[in-house]
């Protein structure tokens, strides 16, 4: 059971990155190809702000742009804190 001591503020989302495979639809990505959007599982989400509604909730799988967010280490595990604006979609 995971107990976190971090509660994301307002428009922030705490996520656990899902590693991207080198394959897309069974085809290996050629060297130098643009990688697919990054995926992460939402661990916790802030309440949002008046200007930004928080659509993400714990358990959602979100897509975000490569290079977004800040890495946070909790109990020797890496998590990624994203801004709601970093989210480009939801994996359903």
Secondary structure as the mmCIF struct_conf table of DSSP 4:
data_model
#
loop_
_struct_conf.conf_type_id
_struct_conf.id
_struct_conf.beg_label_comp_id
_struct_conf.beg_label_asym_id
_struct_conf.beg_label_seq_id
_struct_conf.end_label_comp_id
_struct_conf.end_label_asym_id
_struct_conf.end_label_seq_id
BEND BEND1 UNK A 5 UNK A 5
TURN_TY1_P TURN_TY1_P1 UNK A 10 UNK A 11
STRN STRN1 UNK A 12 UNK A 18
HELX_LH_PP_P HELX_LH_PP_P1 UNK A 19 UNK A 21
BEND BEND2 UNK A 22 UNK A 22
STRN STRN2 UNK A 23 UNK A 24
TURN_TY1_P TURN_TY1_P2 UNK A 25 UNK A 26
STRN STRN3 UNK A 27 UNK A 28
HELX_LH_PP_P HELX_LH_PP_P2 UNK A 29 UNK A 30
TURN_TY1_P TURN_TY1_P3 UNK A 31 UNK A 32
HELX_LH_PP_P HELX_LH_PP_P3 UNK A 33 UNK A 37
STRN STRN4 UNK A 38 UNK A 45
BEND BEND3 UNK A 50 UNK A 52
TURN_TY1_P TURN_TY1_P4 UNK A 58 UNK A 59
STRN STRN5 UNK A 61 UNK A 64
TURN_TY1_P TURN_TY1_P5 UNK A 66 UNK A 67
BEND BEND4 UNK A 69 UNK A 69
STRN STRN6 UNK A 70 UNK A 74
TURN_TY1_P TURN_TY1_P6 UNK A 75 UNK A 76
STRN STRN7 UNK A 77 UNK A 83
HELX_RH_3T_P HELX_RH_3T_P1 UNK A 84 UNK A 86
STRN STRN8 UNK A 87 UNK A 90
#
